[in-house]
C-alpha cells in the first residue's frame, strides 16, 4: 500500500503564519494527522477492488447456474403438466 505523508510541521507553521497561536497550530496539525491516518486505513487498494471484482464474477456465475436450473425445472414441470392434462 502506498503511504501518504502529511507534513504536520509545515501545516503548523502555515497556521502560525495565519495567526494561530503555536499551541493551536500544533494541536490542529496533530488532530488532522490522526484523522488522515484513520481514514487512510479504510481506503480500498487495487488488490481489494480486484478481489471484489472476482467475487462478483463468481456470484454472477452461481446466480446464472441457479436461474438456469430453476428455468429447466419450471419448463420440465410445465411439460409434465401438459402431458397429464
Secondary structure, 3 states (H helix, E strand, C coil): CCCCCCCHHHHHHHHHHCCCCHHHHHHHHHHHHHHHHHHHHCCCCHHHHHHHHHHHHHHHHHHHHHHHHHHHHHHHHHHHHHHHC
